[in-house]
């Protein structure tokens, strides 16, 4: 079996994300694979792999989670962790792309995923600062007041709660000078490192084996089994393998729907004096590129944006500093206050699809091989959907929404 690069290799993040200094994000792992055969192998120890493992890990079932990095040290740690049910593509626009029923189901499934995540965190008692927060979606250069009202109408017809806020009420209640906004529930924020680590620890308690520093370089379907090779030449087999490698996607499922872009984020210092409403909401704008922001428990303001359709731009140190200052100026103008010096600034690769929906499912022409990719601005929410879909595939059950996210 020849050695080959199975996934597109990238430095998934640059500089230093805020969450890297969080407590309780380390997860015990081994440096070697202990057995030659497993019931299930999950490649990737980020939020997607952790949620898939949580859905599949059971006592008596052999499950391997393997990553060439340390657990929780890939793209997940660079997330701003705004856990939204709102998809990057507005519902009324998505309806025009994939049909009203399909778009409605995708948005409804996203809302259910946020609620399910809350249940998981609560039931497993994961300490990750998860907090339900209403989302405020404000007018921008992509949608003005009229477009936002159209969006509210589409959501209400689909049974998704949304309230239109006009210019006067937006100014009086939130101090924002935009032509309108949509206020919605079923969103949240969390510490993505602590969430991922907590899920991986749960899987380990159920018997999952976690291995880091080992790279899978080749695989082949042989009957009902999948045989894989590591960079060191070790062969392992499994009944099912799931690629949860984020933006280092499988080469043979790359397609025109999926692209890698660059994104940037900053954090203020802790204890920033901010309007009370801002601590209780997450905020994003109907612009391209859009600005999005939230606070954390320590009173930091966390802001992201300035996305570029360039798969390598995030690696530029010059752009990192320039983009950070641009984001800072934009948020200062939006909020009408100075957020002070930047405490953390970071950049990362970011997956996007034409519809804003992820690609989840069986890899074509590879039996018992599954892949999840293209999570856009809903990484954690879509990771939960991926966990549910992959669990249904592996357990031999059907999921009514599987076709919405399938790989071509």
C-alpha atoms as a printed R data frame, in Angstrom:
    type eleno elety resid chain resno       x      y      z
1   ATOM     1    CA   UNK     A     1   0.000  0.000  0.000
2   ATOM     2    CA   UNK     A     2   1.665  3.198 -1.142
3   ATOM     3    CA   UNK     A     3   1.959  6.298  1.022
4   ATOM     4    CA   UNK     A     4  -0.147  9.215 -0.147
5   ATOM     5    CA   UNK     A     5  -1.639 12.428  1.117
6   ATOM     6    CA   UNK     A     6  -5.242 11.527  1.780
7   ATOM     7    CA   UNK     A     7  -6.337 15.017  2.747
8   ATOM     8    CA   UNK     A     8  -5.377 18.486  1.612
9   ATOM     9    CA   UNK     A     9  -2.873 19.573  4.262
10  ATOM    10    CA   UNK     A    10  -3.180 23.090  5.677
11  ATOM    11    CA   UNK     A    11  -2.036 25.099  8.661
12  ATOM    12    CA   UNK     A    12  -5.551 25.401 10.024
13  ATOM    13    CA   UNK     A    13  -4.941 28.535 12.066
14  ATOM    14    CA   UNK     A    14  -2.345 31.219 12.584
15  ATOM    15    CA   UNK     A    15  -1.254 33.319 15.579
16  ATOM    16    CA   UNK     A    16  -2.926 32.698 18.939
17  ATOM    17    CA   UNK     A    17  -6.680 32.178 19.390
18  ATOM    18    CA   UNK     A    18  -8.252 33.306 22.658
19  ATOM    19    CA   UNK     A    19  -9.347 29.800 23.632
20  ATOM    20    CA   UNK     A    20  -5.851 28.289 23.535
21  ATOM    21    CA   UNK     A    21  -5.224 29.668 27.036
22  ATOM    22    CA   UNK     A    22  -8.439 28.193 28.482
23  ATOM    23    CA   UNK     A    23  -8.311 25.720 31.356
24  ATOM    24    CA   UNK     A    24  -9.627 22.163 30.881
25  ATOM    25    CA   UNK     A    25  -8.884 21.847 27.167
26  ATOM    26    CA   UNK     A    26  -6.193 19.170 27.445
27  ATOM    27    CA   UNK     A    27  -7.237 15.598 26.679
28  ATOM    28    CA   UNK     A    28  -5.181 12.508 27.423
29  ATOM    29    CA   UNK     A    29  -4.068 10.697 24.304
30  ATOM    30    CA   UNK     A    30  -1.648  7.967 23.297
31  ATOM    31    CA   UNK     A    31   1.093  8.306 20.717
32  ATOM    32    CA   UNK     A    32   0.487  4.901 19.127
33  ATOM    33    CA   UNK     A    33  -2.452  2.868 17.835
34  ATOM    34    CA   UNK     A    34  -2.977 -0.070 20.153
35  ATOM    35    CA   UNK     A    35  -4.866 -2.570 17.979
36  ATOM    36    CA   UNK     A    36  -5.023 -3.720 14.388
37  ATOM    37    CA   UNK     A    37  -8.820 -3.681 14.069
38  ATOM    38    CA   UNK     A    38 -11.602 -1.375 15.339
39  ATOM    39    CA   UNK     A    39 -15.342 -1.262 14.884
40  ATOM    40    CA   UNK     A    40 -15.164  2.466 14.067
41  ATOM    41    CA   UNK     A    41 -12.299  4.868 13.340
42  ATOM    42    CA   UNK     A    42 -12.799  8.637 13.493
43  ATOM    43    CA   UNK     A    43 -10.075 10.725 11.884
44  ATOM    44    CA   UNK     A    44  -9.946 14.151 13.534
45  ATOM    45    CA   UNK     A    45 -10.099 15.143 17.209
46  ATOM    46    CA   UNK     A    46 -11.822 18.500 16.809
47  ATOM    47    CA   UNK     A    47 -15.449 19.407 17.449
48  ATOM    48    CA   UNK     A    48 -16.784 17.298 14.548
49  ATOM    49    CA   UNK     A    49 -14.848 14.211 15.588
50  ATOM    50    CA   UNK     A    50 -15.785 14.765 19.233
51  ATOM    51    CA   UNK     A    51 -19.510 15.011 18.503
52  ATOM    52    CA   UNK     A    52 -19.440 11.999 16.174
53  ATOM    53    CA   UNK     A    53 -17.577 10.059 18.878
54  ATOM    54    CA   UNK     A    54 -20.146 11.110 21.497
55  ATOM    55    CA   UNK     A    55 -22.917  9.794 19.259
56  ATOM    56    CA   UNK     A    56 -21.190  6.475 18.518
57  ATOM    57    CA   UNK     A    57 -19.113  5.585 21.589
58  ATOM    58    CA   UNK     A    58 -20.580  2.684 23.557
59  ATOM    59    CA   UNK     A    59 -19.080  0.236 26.056
60  ATOM    60    CA   UNK     A    60 -18.036 -2.893 24.223
61  ATOM    61    CA   UNK     A    61 -17.638 -1.171 20.857
62  ATOM    62    CA   UNK     A    62 -14.043 -0.495 19.815
63  ATOM    63    CA   UNK     A    63 -13.686  3.108 18.640
64  ATOM    64    CA   UNK     A    64 -10.469  4.878 17.676
65  ATOM    65    CA   UNK     A    65 -10.126  8.666 17.422
66  ATOM    66    CA   UNK     A    66  -6.875  9.562 15.669
67  ATOM    67    CA   UNK     A    67  -5.382 12.933 14.777
68  ATOM    68    CA   UNK     A    68  -1.988 14.039 13.537
69  ATOM    69    CA   UNK     A    69  -2.262 16.975 15.974
70  ATOM    70    CA   UNK     A    70  -2.986 16.995 19.678
71  ATOM    71    CA   UNK     A    71  -6.711 16.834 20.460
72  ATOM    72    CA   UNK     A    72  -8.516 20.203 20.368
73  ATOM    73    CA   UNK     A    73  -5.600 21.875 18.567
74  ATOM    74    CA   UNK     A    74  -6.928 22.126 14.999
75  ATOM    75    CA   UNK     A    75  -9.444 24.537 13.502
76  ATOM    76    CA   UNK     A    76 -11.956 24.092 16.352
77  ATOM    77    CA   UNK     A    77  -9.837 26.137 18.742
78  ATOM    78    CA   UNK     A    78  -9.988 29.055 16.268
79  ATOM    79    CA   UNK     A    79 -13.801 29.181 16.262
80  ATOM    80    CA   UNK     A    80 -15.599 32.195 17.703
81  ATOM    81    CA   UNK     A    81 -18.193 29.631 18.904
82  ATOM    82    CA   UNK     A    82 -21.333 31.513 17.995
83  ATOM    83    CA   UNK     A    83 -23.639 28.497 17.941
84  ATOM    84    CA   UNK     A    84 -26.360 29.630 15.562
85  ATOM    85    CA   UNK     A    85 -29.401 28.052 13.995
86  ATOM    86    CA   UNK     A    86 -29.250 30.759 11.317
87  ATOM    87    CA   UNK     A    87 -27.445 29.562  8.204
88  ATOM    88    CA   UNK     A    88 -25.086 31.845  6.235
89  ATOM    89    CA   UNK     A    89 -27.483 31.848  3.265
90  ATOM    90    CA   UNK     A    90 -30.797 33.508  4.288
91  ATOM    91    CA   UNK     A    91 -33.798 31.197  4.206
92  ATOM    92    CA   UNK     A    92 -35.659 33.036  1.435
93  ATOM    93    CA   UNK     A    93 -32.536 32.934 -0.757
94  ATOM    94    CA   UNK     A    94 -31.861 29.278  0.016
95  ATOM    95    CA   UNK     A    95 -35.441 28.485 -1.003
96  ATOM    96    CA   UNK     A    96 -34.649 29.851 -4.455
97  ATOM    97    CA   UNK     A    97 -31.548 27.663 -4.653
98  ATOM    98    CA   UNK     A    98 -32.783 24.261 -3.431
99  ATOM    99    CA   UNK     A    99 -36.563 24.618 -3.181
100 ATOM   100    CA   UNK     A   100 -38.823 25.817 -0.386
101 ATOM   101    CA   UNK     A   101 -39.336 22.467  1.338
102 ATOM   102    CA   UNK     A   102 -35.657 21.532  1.311
103 ATOM   103    CA   UNK     A   103 -34.580 24.960  2.563
104 ATOM   104    CA   UNK     A   104 -37.173 24.901  5.325
105 ATOM   105    CA   UNK     A   105 -36.029 21.445  6.436
106 ATOM   106    CA   UNK     A   106 -32.377 22.564  6.488
107 ATOM   107    CA   UNK     A   107 -33.169 25.566  8.689
108 ATOM   108    CA   UNK     A   108 -35.432 23.531 10.957
109 ATOM   109    CA   UNK     A   109 -32.755 20.869 11.340
110 ATOM   110    CA   UNK     A   110 -30.218 23.539 12.242
111 ATOM   111    CA   UNK     A   111 -32.491 24.866 15.002
112 ATOM   112    CA   UNK     A   112 -33.021 21.347 16.371
113 ATOM   113    CA   UNK     A   113 -29.250 20.798 16.398
114 ATOM   114    CA   UNK     A   114 -28.676 23.803 18.667
115 ATOM   115    CA   UNK     A   115 -31.296 22.493 21.108
116 ATOM   116    CA   UNK     A   116 -29.738 19.029 20.982
117 ATOM   117    CA   UNK     A   117 -26.299 20.496 21.728
118 ATOM   118    CA   UNK     A   118 -27.714 22.214 24.793
119 ATOM   119    CA   UNK     A   119 -29.167 18.877 25.947
120 ATOM   120    CA   UNK     A   120 -25.834 17.096 25.449
121 ATOM   121    CA   UNK     A   121 -23.848 19.726 27.365
122 ATOM   122    CA   UNK     A   122 -26.383 19.684 30.184
123 ATOM   123    CA   UNK     A   123 -26.700 15.898 30.441
124 ATOM   124    CA   UNK     A   124 -22.936 15.280 30.299
125 ATOM   125    CA   UNK     A   125 -22.271 18.212 32.645
126 ATOM   126    CA   UNK     A   126 -19.632 19.705 30.352
127 ATOM   127    CA   UNK     A   127 -18.274 22.944 31.761
128 ATOM   128    CA   UNK     A   128 -17.843 25.087 28.650
129 ATOM   129    CA   UNK     A   129 -19.671 28.361 29.423
130 ATOM   130    CA   UNK     A   130 -22.513 27.422 27.087
131 ATOM   131    CA   UNK     A   131 -25.249 30.025 27.286
132 ATOM   132    CA   UNK     A   132 -28.421 30.544 25.261
133 ATOM   133    CA   UNK     A   133 -28.373 33.967 23.605
134 ATOM   134    CA   UNK     A   134 -30.815 35.587 21.156
135 ATOM   135    CA   UNK     A   135 -29.255 36.522 17.814
136 ATOM   136    CA   UNK     A   136 -29.518 40.003 16.335
137 ATOM   137    CA   UNK     A   137 -29.104 39.998 12.543
138 ATOM   138    CA   UNK     A   138 -28.722 43.616 11.434
139 ATOM   139    CA   UNK     A   139 -29.162 45.210  8.004
140 ATOM   140    CA   UNK     A   140 -26.088 45.558  5.824
141 ATOM   141    CA   UNK     A   141 -25.036 45.811  2.197
142 ATOM   142    CA   UNK     A   142 -26.584 42.420  1.341
143 ATOM   143    CA   UNK     A   143 -30.012 42.887  2.953
144 ATOM   144    CA   UNK     A   144 -31.713 46.124  3.975
145 ATOM   145    CA   UNK     A   145 -34.945 46.543  5.900
146 ATOM   146    CA   UNK     A   146 -37.112 45.236  3.046
147 ATOM   147    CA   UNK     A   147 -34.951 42.153  2.560
148 ATOM   148    CA   UNK     A   148 -34.963 41.438  6.300
149 ATOM   149    CA   UNK     A   149 -38.769 41.654  6.370
150 ATOM   150    CA   UNK     A   150 -38.916 39.172  3.482
151 ATOM   151    CA   UNK     A   151 -36.622 36.900  5.475
152 ATOM   152    CA   UNK     A   152 -38.822 37.159  8.582
153 ATOM   153    CA   UNK     A   153 -41.876 36.224  6.525
154 ATOM   154    CA   UNK     A   154 -40.086 33.147  5.124
155 ATOM   155    CA   UNK     A   155 -38.955 32.015  8.578
156 ATOM   156    CA   UNK     A   156 -42.382 32.436 10.156
157 ATOM   157    CA   UNK     A   157 -44.001 30.479  7.327
158 ATOM   158    CA   UNK     A   158 -41.461 27.696  7.974
159 ATOM   159    CA   UNK     A   159 -42.322 27.680 11.692
160 ATOM   160    CA   UNK     A   160 -39.058 29.355 12.746
161 ATOM   161    CA   UNK     A   161 -39.437 32.168 15.255
162 ATOM   162    CA   UNK     A   162 -38.215 35.603 14.115
163 ATOM   163    CA   UNK     A   163 -39.129 39.214 14.871
164 ATOM   164    CA   UNK     A   164 -38.475 42.215 12.631
165 ATOM   165    CA   UNK     A   165 -37.122 45.303 14.392
166 ATOM   166    CA   UNK     A   166 -37.422 48.620 12.562
167 ATOM   167    CA   UNK     A   167 -34.843 51.410 12.494
168 ATOM   168    CA   UNK     A   168 -36.381 53.394 15.375
169 ATOM   169    CA   UNK     A   169 -36.658 50.413 17.744
170 ATOM   170    CA   UNK     A   170 -33.169 49.205 16.816
171 ATOM   171    CA   UNK     A   171 -31.794 52.616 17.756
172 ATOM   172    CA   UNK     A   172 -33.768 52.960 20.977
173 ATOM   173    CA   UNK     A   173 -33.270 49.412 22.325
174 ATOM   174    CA   UNK     A   174 -29.791 48.611 21.005
175 ATOM   175    CA   UNK     A   175 -28.223 51.938 20.057
176 ATOM   176    CA   UNK     A   176 -27.480 50.709 16.536
177 ATOM   177    CA   UNK     A   177 -27.859 52.908 13.466
178 ATOM   178    CA   UNK     A   178 -29.075 50.448 10.832
179 ATOM   179    CA   UNK     A   179 -32.311 50.306  8.804
180 ATOM   180    CA   UNK     A   180 -33.590 47.219 10.605
181 ATOM   181    CA   UNK     A   181 -32.765 43.851 12.166
182 ATOM   182    CA   UNK     A   182 -34.111 40.379 12.884
183 ATOM   183    CA   UNK     A   183 -34.239 39.146 16.472
184 ATOM   184    CA   UNK     A   184 -34.353 35.376 16.897
185 ATOM   185    CA   UNK     A   185 -33.928 32.746 19.577
186 ATOM   186    CA   UNK     A   186 -32.277 29.290 19.450
187 ATOM   187    CA   UNK     A   187 -28.668 30.458 19.338
188 ATOM   188    CA   UNK     A   188 -25.922 30.236 21.943
189 ATOM   189    CA   UNK     A   189 -22.255 30.778 22.678
190 ATOM   190    CA   UNK     A   190 -19.646 28.571 24.350
191 ATOM   191    CA   UNK     A   191 -15.944 27.951 24.824
192 ATOM   192    CA   UNK     A   192 -15.181 25.647 21.835
193 ATOM   193    CA   UNK     A   193 -12.025 24.199 23.380
194 ATOM   194    CA   UNK     A   194 -13.753 23.172 26.592
195 ATOM   195    CA   UNK     A   195 -16.755 21.827 24.673
196 ATOM   196    CA   UNK     A   196 -14.578 19.678 22.400
197 ATOM   197    CA   UNK     A   197 -12.426 18.427 25.268
198 ATOM   198    CA   UNK     A   198 -15.476 17.546 27.365
199 ATOM   199    CA   UNK     A   199 -16.984 15.500 24.549
200 ATOM   200    CA   UNK     A   200 -13.702 13.656 23.942
201 ATOM   201    CA   UNK     A   201 -13.372 12.828 27.647
202 ATOM   202    CA   UNK     A   202 -16.890 11.400 27.610
203 ATOM   203    CA   UNK     A   203 -16.022  9.220 24.606
204 ATOM   204    CA   UNK     A   204 -12.878  8.015 26.384
205 ATOM   205    CA   UNK     A   205 -14.957  7.022 29.430
206 ATOM   206    CA   UNK     A   206 -17.101  4.937 27.073
207 ATOM   207    CA   UNK     A   207 -13.976  3.090 25.937
208 ATOM   208    CA   UNK     A   208 -12.827  5.171 22.951
209 ATOM   209    CA   UNK     A   209  -9.076  5.172 22.285
210 ATOM   210    CA   UNK     A   210  -7.627  8.622 21.503
211 ATOM   211    CA   UNK     A   211  -4.325  8.760 19.603
212 ATOM   212    CA   UNK     A   212  -2.467 11.922 18.583
213 ATOM   213    CA   UNK     A   213   0.596 12.547 16.449
214 ATOM   214    CA   UNK     A   214  -0.344  9.786 14.017
215 ATOM   215    CA   UNK     A   215  -1.347 10.535 10.426
216 ATOM   216    CA   UNK     A   216  -3.477  8.292  8.223
217 ATOM   217    CA   UNK     A   217  -1.969  8.471  4.742
218 ATOM   218    CA   UNK     A   218  -3.869  5.882  2.726
219 ATOM   219    CA   UNK     A   219  -7.002  3.764  2.826
220 ATOM   220    CA   UNK     A   220  -8.828  1.208  0.720
221 ATOM   221    CA   UNK     A   221 -12.224 -0.465  0.956
222 ATOM   222    CA   UNK     A   222 -11.900 -4.257  0.985
223 ATOM   223    CA   UNK     A   223 -15.308 -5.898  1.171
224 ATOM   224    CA   UNK     A   224 -17.000 -4.870  4.400
225 ATOM   225    CA   UNK     A   225 -13.779 -3.548  5.943
226 ATOM   226    CA   UNK     A   226 -11.669 -0.457  5.323
227 ATOM   227    CA   UNK     A   227  -7.893 -0.876  5.568
228 ATOM   228    CA   UNK     A   228  -5.785  2.174  6.438
229 ATOM   229    CA   UNK     A   229  -2.073  2.898  6.604
230 ATOM   230    CA   UNK     A   230  -0.303  5.370  8.869
231 ATOM   231    CA   UNK     A   231   2.668  7.495  7.874
232 ATOM   232    CA   UNK     A   232   4.837  5.027  9.814
233 ATOM   233    CA   UNK     A   233   3.499  2.103  7.784
234 ATOM   234    CA   UNK     A   234   1.199  0.515 10.376
235 ATOM   235    CA   UNK     A   235  -1.928 -1.126  8.920
236 ATOM   236    CA   UNK     A   236  -5.270 -1.050 10.711
237 ATOM   237    CA   UNK     A   237  -8.704 -2.154  9.603
238 ATOM   238    CA   UNK     A   238 -12.163 -1.029 10.609
239 ATOM   239    CA   UNK     A   239 -15.792 -1.641  9.782
240 ATOM   240    CA   UNK     A   240 -16.442  2.106  9.402
241 ATOM   241    CA   UNK     A   241 -14.231  5.185  9.067
242 ATOM   242    CA   UNK     A   242 -15.379  8.796  9.432
243 ATOM   243    CA   UNK     A   243 -13.267 11.711  8.183
244 ATOM   244    CA   UNK     A   244 -13.811 14.673 10.524
245 ATOM   245    CA   UNK     A   245 -10.787 16.557  9.276
246 ATOM   246    CA   UNK     A   246 -12.419 19.973  8.984
247 ATOM   247    CA   UNK     A   247 -10.956 21.948  6.111
248 ATOM   248    CA   UNK     A   248  -8.300 19.357  5.325
249 ATOM   249    CA   UNK     A   249 -10.897 17.578  3.258
250 ATOM   250    CA   UNK     A   250 -10.649 14.312  1.370
251 ATOM   251    CA   UNK     A   251  -9.127 14.972 -2.053
252 ATOM   252    CA   UNK     A   252 -11.479 12.617 -3.874
253 ATOM   253    CA   UNK     A   253 -14.615 14.437 -2.674
254 ATOM   254    CA   UNK     A   254 -13.418 17.945 -3.544
255 ATOM   255    CA   UNK     A   255 -15.981 19.656 -5.745
256 ATOM   256    CA   UNK     A   256 -17.150 23.013 -7.057
257 ATOM   257    CA   UNK     A   257 -19.627 23.461 -4.185
258 ATOM   258    CA   UNK     A   258 -16.851 23.613 -1.599
259 ATOM   259    CA   UNK     A   259 -14.061 26.146 -1.251
260 ATOM   260    CA   UNK     A   260 -11.571 27.179  1.408
261 ATOM   261    CA   UNK     A   261 -11.477 30.849  2.347
262 ATOM   262    CA   UNK     A   262  -9.661 32.864  5.017
263 ATOM   263    CA   UNK     A   263 -11.109 34.535  8.096
264 ATOM   264    CA   UNK     A   264  -9.823 36.707 10.950
265 ATOM   265    CA   UNK     A   265 -10.879 37.352 14.546
266 ATOM   266    CA   UNK     A   266  -9.933 39.473 17.531
267 ATOM   267    CA   UNK     A   267 -10.687 39.663 21.232
268 ATOM   268    CA   UNK     A   268 -10.646 42.684 23.520
269 ATOM   269    CA   UNK     A   269  -9.234 42.559 27.020
270 ATOM   270    CA   UNK     A   270 -11.416 41.118 29.794
271 ATOM   271    CA   UNK     A   271 -13.754 43.337 31.790
272 ATOM   272    CA   UNK     A   272 -14.592 45.672 28.920
273 ATOM   273    CA   UNK     A   273 -17.365 48.155 29.681
274 ATOM   274    CA   UNK     A   274 -20.117 47.318 27.176
275 ATOM   275    CA   UNK     A   275 -23.868 47.910 26.855
276 ATOM   276    CA   UNK     A   276 -25.815 45.367 28.910
277 ATOM   277    CA   UNK     A   277 -27.729 44.086 25.870
278 ATOM   278    CA   UNK     A   278 -24.488 43.058 24.179
279 ATOM   279    CA   UNK     A   279 -23.671 40.562 26.946
280 ATOM   280    CA   UNK     A   280 -27.048 38.901 26.360
281 ATOM   281    CA   UNK     A   281 -26.998 38.665 22.545
282 ATOM   282    CA   UNK     A   282 -24.852 37.532 19.668
283 ATOM   283    CA   UNK     A   283 -24.773 39.869 16.668
284 ATOM   284    CA   UNK     A   284 -24.013 39.570 12.976
285 ATOM   285    CA   UNK     A   285 -24.752 41.623  9.905
286 ATOM   286    CA   UNK     A   286 -26.262 41.031  6.460
287 ATOM   287    CA   UNK     A   287 -23.101 42.091  4.624
288 ATOM   288    CA   UNK     A   288 -20.364 40.500  2.568
289 ATOM   289    CA   UNK     A   289 -18.005 40.104  4.292
290 ATOM   290    CA   UNK     A   290 -20.065 40.238  7.455
291 ATOM   291    CA   UNK     A   291 -19.014 41.254 10.940
292 ATOM   292    CA   UNK     A   292 -20.050 38.981 13.829
293 ATOM   293    CA   UNK     A   293 -19.517 39.392 17.539
294 ATOM   294    CA   UNK     A   294 -20.267 38.110 21.016
295 ATOM   295    CA   UNK     A   295 -18.970 38.421 24.567
296 ATOM   296    CA   UNK     A   296 -17.609 35.779 26.933
297 ATOM   297    CA   UNK     A   297 -17.972 35.249 30.683
298 ATOM   298    CA   UNK     A   298 -14.917 37.403 31.426
299 ATOM   299    CA   UNK     A   299 -16.410 40.402 29.636
300 ATOM   300    CA   UNK     A   300 -14.289 40.188 26.501
301 ATOM   301    CA   UNK     A   301 -15.715 41.218 23.161
302 ATOM   302    CA   UNK     A   302 -14.932 38.592 20.502
303 ATOM   303    CA   UNK     A   303 -15.289 39.758 16.908
304 ATOM   304    CA   UNK     A   304 -14.728 38.049 13.575
305 ATOM   305    CA   UNK     A   305 -14.997 38.908  9.909
306 ATOM   306    CA   UNK     A   306 -13.155 40.314  6.890
307 ATOM   307    CA   UNK     A   307 -13.377 36.940  5.114
308 ATOM   308    CA   UNK     A   308 -11.522 36.592  1.799
309 ATOM   309    CA   UNK     A   309 -12.086 34.067 -0.973
310 ATOM   310    CA   UNK     A   310  -8.466 33.051 -0.747
311 ATOM   311    CA   UNK     A   311  -7.321 29.761  0.762
312 ATOM   312    CA   UNK     A   312  -3.896 31.068  1.807
313 ATOM   313    CA   UNK     A   313  -4.475 34.706  2.844
314 ATOM   314    CA   UNK     A   314  -4.839 33.790  6.530
315 ATOM   315    CA   UNK     A   315  -1.177 32.739  6.576
316 ATOM   316    CA   UNK     A   316   0.029 36.320  5.983
317 ATOM   317    CA   UNK     A   317   1.398 37.980  9.102
318 ATOM   318    CA   UNK     A   318   0.955 41.385  7.485
319 ATOM   319    CA   UNK     A   319  -2.698 40.716  6.748
320 ATOM   320    CA   UNK     A   320  -3.252 39.408 10.255
321 ATOM   321    CA   UNK     A   321  -2.357 42.773 11.777
322 ATOM   322    CA   UNK     A   322  -4.113 44.800  9.088
323 ATOM   323    CA   UNK     A   323  -7.321 42.764  9.256
324 ATOM   324    CA   UNK     A   324  -7.332 42.902 13.055
325 ATOM   325    CA   UNK     A   325  -7.230 46.690 12.973
326 ATOM   326    CA   UNK     A   326  -9.938 46.822 10.286
327 ATOM   327    CA   UNK     A   327 -12.216 44.637 12.417
328 ATOM   328    CA   UNK     A   328 -11.506 46.820 15.443
329 ATOM   329    CA   UNK     A   329 -12.410 50.001 13.529
330 ATOM   330    CA   UNK     A   330 -15.608 48.446 12.164
331 ATOM   331    CA   UNK     A   331 -16.844 47.326 15.576
332 ATOM   332    CA   UNK     A   332 -15.935 50.690 17.117
333 ATOM   333    CA   UNK     A   333 -18.035 52.421 14.435
334 ATOM   334    CA   UNK     A   334 -20.933 49.960 14.770
335 ATOM   335    CA   UNK     A   335 -21.162 50.183 18.559
336 ATOM   336    CA   UNK     A   336 -20.151 53.834 18.843
337 ATOM   337    CA   UNK     A   337 -17.432 53.100 21.387
338 ATOM   338    CA   UNK     A   338 -13.750 52.249 21.566
339 ATOM   339    CA   UNK     A   339 -13.218 48.602 22.501
340 ATOM   340    CA   UNK     A   340  -9.656 49.342 23.561
341 ATOM   341    CA   UNK     A   341  -6.499 47.408 22.712
342 ATOM   342    CA   UNK     A   342  -6.656 44.007 21.053
343 ATOM   343    CA   UNK     A   343  -5.743 41.218 23.462
344 ATOM   344    CA   UNK     A   344  -5.823 38.296 21.000
345 ATOM   345    CA   UNK     A   345  -5.816 38.231 17.206
346 ATOM   346    CA   UNK     A   346  -5.912 35.184 14.997
347 ATOM   347    CA   UNK     A   347  -6.611 33.901 11.499
348 ATOM   348    CA   UNK     A   348  -7.779 30.558 10.167
349 ATOM   349    CA   UNK     A   349  -8.868 28.569  7.147
350 ATOM   350    CA   UNK     A   350 -12.607 28.430  6.730
351 ATOM   351    CA   UNK     A   351 -14.776 26.082  4.674
352 ATOM   352    CA   UNK     A   352 -17.688 27.357  2.600
353 ATOM   353    CA   UNK     A   353 -20.262 25.960  0.191
354 ATOM   354    CA   UNK     A   354 -22.462 27.658 -2.399
355 ATOM   355    CA   UNK     A   355 -25.634 26.918 -0.412
356 ATOM   356    CA   UNK     A   356 -24.170 27.479  3.045
357 ATOM   357    CA   UNK     A   357 -24.996 23.839  3.855
358 ATOM   358    CA   UNK     A   358 -22.394 21.267  4.883
359 ATOM   359    CA   UNK     A   359 -21.538 18.141  2.905
360 ATOM   360    CA   UNK     A   360 -22.096 15.040  5.029
361 ATOM   361    CA   UNK     A   361 -22.387 11.428  3.990
362 ATOM   362    CA   UNK     A   362 -20.909  8.371  2.320
363 ATOM   363    CA   UNK     A   363 -17.853  8.946  0.155
364 ATOM   364    CA   UNK     A   364 -18.652  7.897 -3.410
365 ATOM   365    CA   UNK     A   365 -17.122  4.579 -4.512
366 ATOM   366    CA   UNK     A   366 -15.749  3.907 -1.009
367 ATOM   367    CA   UNK     A   367 -17.888  1.537  1.033
368 ATOM   368    CA   UNK     A   368 -18.234  2.329  4.759
369 ATOM   369    CA   UNK     A   369 -16.246  5.578  4.418
370 ATOM   370    CA   UNK     A   370 -17.950  8.810  5.494
371 ATOM   371    CA   UNK     A   371 -16.889 12.439  5.369
372 ATOM   372    CA   UNK     A   372 -18.109 15.707  6.870
373 ATOM   373    CA   UNK     A   373 -16.971 19.028  5.397
374 ATOM   374    CA   UNK     A   374 -17.875 22.602  4.457
375 ATOM   375    CA   UNK     A   375 -19.303 24.012  7.680
376 ATOM   376    CA   UNK     A   376 -19.317 27.740  6.917
377 ATOM   377    CA   UNK     A   377 -20.255 29.988  9.808
378 ATOM   378    CA   UNK     A   378 -22.198 27.227 11.565
379 ATOM   379    CA   UNK     A   379 -19.346 24.875 12.377
380 ATOM   380    CA   UNK     A   380 -20.496 23.619 15.770
381 ATOM   381    CA   UNK     A   381 -24.179 23.439 14.816
382 ATOM   382    CA   UNK     A   382 -23.442 21.557 11.609
383 ATOM   383    CA   UNK     A   383 -21.066 19.251 13.480
384 ATOM   384    CA   UNK     A   384 -24.013 18.143 15.601
385 ATOM   385    CA   UNK     A   385 -26.064 17.465 12.470
386 ATOM   386    CA   UNK     A   386 -23.099 15.499 11.104
387 ATOM   387    CA   UNK     A   387 -22.962 13.394 14.272
388 ATOM   388    CA   UNK     A   388 -26.651 12.535 13.928
389 ATOM   389    CA   UNK     A   389 -26.409 11.685 10.217
390 ATOM   390    CA   UNK     A   390 -23.233  9.617 10.516
391 ATOM   391    CA   UNK     A   391 -24.652  7.703 13.488
392 ATOM   392    CA   UNK     A   392 -27.723  6.870 11.398
393 ATOM   393    CA   UNK     A   393 -25.560  5.654  8.497
394 ATOM   394    CA   UNK     A   394 -23.398  3.456 10.717
395 ATOM   395    CA   UNK     A   395 -26.282  2.113 12.796
396 ATOM   396    CA   UNK     A   396 -28.189  1.206  9.641
397 ATOM   397    CA   UNK     A   397 -31.109  3.557 10.232
398 ATOM   398    CA   UNK     A   398 -32.493  6.276  7.987
399 ATOM   399    CA   UNK     A   399 -32.444 10.024  8.532
400 ATOM   400    CA   UNK     A   400 -35.133 12.059  6.765
401 ATOM   401    CA   UNK     A   401 -32.748 14.917  6.005
402 ATOM   402    CA   UNK     A   402 -29.765 12.895  4.777
403 ATOM   403    CA   UNK     A   403 -30.316 13.886  1.130
404 ATOM   404    CA   UNK     A   404 -30.045 17.597  1.989
405 ATOM   405    CA   UNK     A   405 -26.397 17.241  2.931
406 ATOM   406    CA   UNK     A   406 -25.178 14.321  0.829
407 ATOM   407    CA   UNK     A   407 -21.821 14.290 -0.922
408 ATOM   408    CA   UNK     A   408 -22.063 14.273 -4.718
